[in-house]
Amino acid sequence: MINVDNYFGSCGRVPDWNKTNLRLVRYDIENDCHPRDENGFYQVCKVGEIGEAMGFIVDHPDIGGGRFEGYTSSEATESKIRRNVLREGDAWWSSGDLLREDAEGYCYFVDRIGDTYRWKSENVSTQEVADALGDLKGLELVNIYGVQVPGHEGRAGMAAVQMQAGQVFDPAALYVVTEARLPRYAAPVFVRVTQTADLTASFKLRKVDLQRQGYCPKRCGDPLFIRDEQARTYVPYSQAALERAGLAPFAVADHG
């Protein structure tokens, strides 16, 4: 998929789904699975629905397009293949990318599977939150991820922010941006101000370790902040701030 007409924000357009081996299939973020229909097959997304992008694997010696040569590791190859997706015996390549199609056939990247999380019974895209906060004054990088809160369903949003040299994190400014651009459930509940970005070998932001550390001050040496709706800002981590956020009764044992 490629955005040949430079349509802003889109990663490409599919004018005729019958002439491509790409499909967007429904994905249940909360349960980390693909819902099945009454026949046991995956379900193709309708317009506006978020689903995983999958490519039908064309296994024909005379056809090059749609082939999947795989990796040097047979185990890694098999891990990317989904079988019996839309009919018995078919095989599809799993991209791990969540996309959404609009009425004109334009598709938009939403998030990677595993990065999107649920909070307050709503799905939150880490990519969309990061995009909304990307031009915060003085910001160098922002990494959005969900963290577990003992006693609460889903994951609360957390932002690891790295400021530009000579710039200081402004919690009130962050609150203003979140109020203007994000629904309340998608606004980060916690913020940690980091000195360096944790990147992978391919320069992608790493989240696993950050998720594991969560908002526990004993595991995180960075300054921590908590969203305070009453004060309309982010305040330094404290037991009182946890109580105002409605998190303290469940978090004292692990994060107090």
Secondary structure, DSSP 8 states (H G I E B T S, - for coil): ---TT--TT-SEE-S-GGG-SEEEEE-BTTTTB--B-TTS-B-B--TT-EEEEEEE----TT--TT-----SSHHHHHHTEEESSSSTT-EEEEEEEEEEE-TTSEEEEEEETTT-EEETTEEE-HHHHHHHHTT-TTEEEEEEEEEE-TTSSSEEEEEEEEE-TT----HHHHHHHHHHHS-GGGS-SEEEEESS--B-TTS-B--HHHHHHTT-TTT--S-EEEEETTTTEEEE--HHHHHHTT-HHHHHHHH-
